[in-house]
């Protein structure tokens, strides 16, 4: 169907004028025709448009099923009005279908349709499925009702909405104009559903923990601060759910998880949004090897839910077939940078770092410098799913030490396409060690590190009551969704991302 008459009339008209014309039309509709579309509060929609597509595609050219009566509804996306017959493209959240209005069927109602219905309006439709002579599956309309008027034109006047600023700021326009975007968020919902199915198949209880807390703990990040008037105290939007969930393990739940929002007062780019969704899970009597296996299981199940274990991301084809690669940070840095940080001194590490252009203050340890090498020279090379093991104690204040090498922890991070997707530990359950690490983090905060971990006295108290050996895992839902749906920005998988206010 070619672009329709009504669209052609509005194409060269400024948006303000279109809105003015439509407001005037609404007023005439109410006064002259005695009809107010905004009074309608219900329409019995019995069939999705996809139902018509899947059940009547067998119809041949110029063939109608007069015994089938379809009752549906949707938004008018295009209109081609003629004298005694008109064609409309109707769209709902499943499909788009052509409607055929004709005077011989509708009589005076046909003229009403021509006079009052515009693109963007919502219509309730009753009709018979048929296929036109040109082969397009359609509905012959026998009855219709105007359910709502659109006072503004469709986005970009039928050319599709491409401006990313408008797409993110006014997501409803993006969803109207780009059906493929609606599909991304259906996939996101399927991914989260898969998380729950896998975790609950292992007897894991879904729980909820506070978003507002007197302490922002569980990660190294700068929090958002708010003020509680009644208590007269500052509260923090959570940066992670970890410390509350581990308290529940102390409280004798053996397997718990939470999927929810975290908030970090940091920059915005293609991989970061201040408000993001994470899943954290904790299993008593498990370790980080169990968490690696669980991570694989969840991500493979999510890939299967997308239809394949081989999925594109940008120019890469990502292979989600297990097992994923596993390598230590020491070995990866040695492989990509040619430096073995286990066999050099702190002073040598600082010299090499300066030669490579890294900013060094002068008192960093070789292992801390190694993590800088990893962040700057290795991460972006980890395209296929890769578990990175062996993180130094200095950057892992909540992870259990490796008994074979106490400078390192039983921790891993999973990287895909150069970005961290998951983080997991054999959880530190020694309250004395935890207290010392919190004190070390406190010194860093006092020295000006705003992202250093806060001292959480109540959490140490909880550990003193006994935390069993525990494995913990966090997965970034937004980033994983990006990679599984081939979305280049985190804003493409968050319905309403954080935006700079309009000036």
C-alpha positions, 0 to 999 in steps of 0.5 A: 500500500502506498503512502496514504492521502491523509499523510500526504496532506500533513507531510508539509504542514508544521506540527503546530498547525497539525495540532491546531487542526486536530484540536479544532476537529476534536471540538467539531466532533464533540459539538457537531457529531455529538461524539466524545472519543475520550468517554469510551472506557472499554472495548472487548478486544477478542483477537490480536492482529497476530491471530489473524495473521497466523490463522487466515494466511491460507486464504487465497487472492480475493478469498474471504472467510465470511464465517469468521468474525474478528473483533480487534483494536489498534492504532491507525498507522496509515490511511488511504482514503478514496471515494467509496473505499479506503484502506487503513493500516492498523497496528497493535502490539503484535502485528500490523494489518490492512483494513478495508472500509467500503461504503457498500458495507458501512453505508453512512458510517463510511462517511463518518470514518472518512470525516473524523478518523486520522492517523494515530487514532485508536479504533475498535474493529469488527470484520471478516478476514480476506485476501485482496486481489494483490495478495495482502491479508486484510479485514473487511470492516463491518463495524468500527468505533473510534476509541481515542483521538491523537492530537499530535501527528505520528513520529517523524511523519511516517518516516520512522523515528531516528533521532536517538535523543528523541527516542530515549527522551520520549520512548513512547514515540520510539515504540510507536515508530519502531516495532523492532524496539518493542521486540527488544523489550519483549526479549528483555522480559524473557531474559529476566523470566529466564533468570527466575526460572533457572534460579528457582529450579535450584530452590532459590528464594526471591526476596526484596531488600531496602533501596533506601539505606543509612549506609551505601555498601556492597560495592565500590561506587559513589552513591546518591544521597537523599534526606529523610525529613521525619528521621532527620538523617541522610539516606542513600540509594543502594549501590548493591544488594549484597550486604542485605542478602548475606544477612539473610544467609546469616538468618538461615535462608540458604539460597536467596536472590534479588532482581532489582534497581541499583543506583550509582552516582557516576557518568553516563555512557554506552555501558553505564546508566545511573539507574540499572538492574542487577541480579544478585544471588547467594548460596550457602555451602557453595563457592565461586566455582559453583557460581561460575557454573551457575553463571554459565547456566543462566547465560546459556539459558538466556541465549537459548531463550533468544533462539540461538547460542550464536548471537551477533553483537556489532561486528562480532559473533558471540559464542555462548556454548559452554564451557566459557574460557577461564583465565587468571588476571595474572595470565591475561595481563602477561599474555596481552601486555608481556608483564609478569606481575608476580615476578617483579617488585612494586618499584619495577611495576610503577616504572613499567606503568609510567612507561606505558602512560598510566598515572601512578601516584607513587605508592601503589602495589604491583598487584594494584598496578596489575589491575590498572593494566588489566582495565586499560589494556586487556578488558577490551580484548575479551570479546568471547565470554571469559571468566577472569579469576584471581583478583587481588585482595586490595580491590576485593574487600568482600571476597574470601582470600585464596588459601594458596595465595593470600594476596588474591581472592576467590573471585571472578568476573565474566567479560563479554565484548570487553565489558564486565557482565558478572562478578562473583566471590567465595564470600568472606565470612571471617568477621575479623578479616572483614573488619580489617578490610573495612578499616583499610577501605575507611583509610582510603575514603579518608584519603579522598577515595569517594568510591572506597567501601564504607565501614558497615558495623552491623554487617560485621556484627552479622558475620560475628553470628556466623555466616556459612561458606557462601558463594555470591554472584551478581549479573548486570541485567542491562548489559547482558540484554545488550549483548543478547539483543545486539543493542549498541547502548545501554539506553537501548535496553532501558525503557526510560534511561537517565537524560540530561534535562532539556535546556 
